[in-house]
Amino acid sequence: MATVDDCRKALHDLAARLEANAEARGKLDLDRTLACRLTDLGAAFHGRITEGRLVDITDGDDPKAKIALVTTSDELLALVAGKLDITRMLTSIRANPFDLLKLRKLL
């Protein structure tokens, strides 16, 4: 099982990777709040996806987030590392269907 610090680092690594991917940023018109809830750790993070970037990542939940990823710490690390396809996690993501299609482009 990964730690809270591992998950925080993974989210910041994802944010850095998205920041460097100018091509994806130009194709994605998504501006949504995001919550990442880690069921095995009882922890959560939240931030915002805007213009293909993941910004303002901070500890804690956002119950009003438009997109919520509810997963385990190991699945989060695998997803961020590219070892787990986002389509396999569709039941773990709570978002409207159009946002889900846009997220596939991002990850």
C-alpha positions as CSV (number, residue, x, y, z in Angstrom):
1,M,0.0,0.0,0.0
2,A,1.3,3.4,-0.9
3,T,1.5,6.2,1.6
4,V,-0.3,9.6,1.6
5,D,3.0,11.2,0.7
6,D,3.4,8.8,-2.3
7,C,0.0,9.8,-3.5
8,R,0.6,13.5,-3.0
9,K,3.8,13.2,-5.0
10,A,2.1,11.2,-7.7
11,L,-0.5,14.0,-8.2
12,H,2.1,16.6,-8.3
13,D,4.1,14.5,-10.8
14,L,0.9,14.2,-12.9
15,A,0.5,18.0,-12.7
16,A,4.0,18.5,-13.9
17,R,3.6,16.1,-16.8
18,L,0.4,17.8,-17.9
19,E,2.0,21.2,-17.7
20,A,4.7,20.0,-20.1
21,N,2.2,18.5,-22.5
22,A,1.2,21.6,-24.5
23,E,-0.5,19.5,-27.2
24,A,-3.0,18.1,-24.7
25,R,-3.6,21.5,-23.1
26,G,-4.6,22.9,-26.5
27,K,-7.1,20.2,-27.2
28,L,-8.9,20.1,-23.8
29,D,-11.5,22.6,-22.9
30,L,-12.3,21.4,-19.4
31,D,-12.5,23.5,-16.3
32,R,-13.7,21.4,-13.3
33,T,-12.9,20.9,-9.7
34,L,-11.4,17.5,-8.9
35,A,-11.4,15.4,-5.7
36,C,-9.3,12.3,-5.3
37,R,-10.5,10.1,-2.5
38,L,-8.2,7.3,-1.3
39,T,-10.3,4.6,0.2
40,D,-7.5,2.5,1.7
41,L,-5.8,5.5,3.4
42,G,-8.9,7.5,4.5
43,A,-7.3,10.5,2.8
44,A,-8.2,12.9,0.1
45,F,-6.8,15.6,-2.2
46,H,-8.5,18.2,-4.3
47,G,-7.6,20.6,-7.0
48,R,-8.8,21.9,-10.3
49,I,-8.4,20.8,-13.9
50,T,-8.3,23.8,-16.2
51,E,-6.9,24.2,-19.8
52,G,-5.4,20.8,-19.6
53,R,-3.5,21.5,-16.4
54,L,-4.0,20.1,-12.9
55,V,-3.6,23.1,-10.5
56,D,-4.1,24.0,-6.9
57,I,-3.6,20.5,-5.5
58,T,-4.0,20.5,-1.8
59,D,-4.8,18.0,1.0
60,G,-8.4,17.4,2.0
61,D,-11.7,16.6,0.2
62,D,-13.9,18.8,-1.9
63,P,-17.4,17.3,-1.5
64,K,-18.7,19.6,-4.2
65,A,-16.1,18.6,-6.8
66,K,-17.5,18.1,-10.3
67,I,-15.1,15.2,-10.9
68,A,-14.3,12.7,-8.1
69,L,-11.9,9.8,-8.3
70,V,-12.5,7.3,-5.6
71,T,-9.8,4.7,-5.6
72,T,-7.0,3.0,-3.7
73,S,-3.6,4.5,-3.2
74,D,-2.0,1.7,-5.4
75,E,-4.5,2.3,-8.2
76,L,-3.8,6.0,-8.2
77,L,0.0,5.4,-8.4
78,A,-0.6,2.9,-11.3
79,L,-2.9,5.3,-13.1
80,V,-0.4,8.2,-12.9
81,A,2.5,5.9,-13.9
82,G,0.6,4.9,-17.0
83,K,0.3,1.3,-15.8
84,L,-3.5,1.4,-15.5
85,D,-5.7,2.6,-18.2
86,I,-8.3,5.1,-17.2
87,T,-11.1,3.1,-19.0
88,R,-10.5,0.3,-16.5
89,M,-11.3,2.8,-13.7
90,L,-14.6,4.3,-15.1
91,T,-16.6,2.9,-12.2
92,S,-14.2,4.8,-9.8
93,I,-14.7,8.2,-11.5
94,R,-17.8,10.2,-10.7
95,A,-18.3,12.8,-13.5
96,N,-20.7,13.5,-16.2
97,P,-20.2,11.4,-19.4
98,F,-18.8,14.3,-21.5
99,D,-16.2,15.0,-18.8
100,L,-15.2,11.4,-18.8
101,L,-14.5,11.5,-22.5
102,K,-12.4,14.6,-22.1
103,L,-10.4,13.1,-19.2
104,R,-9.4,10.2,-21.4
105,K,-7.5,12.7,-23.6
106,L,-5.8,14.1,-20.6
107,L,-4.6,10.9,-19.0
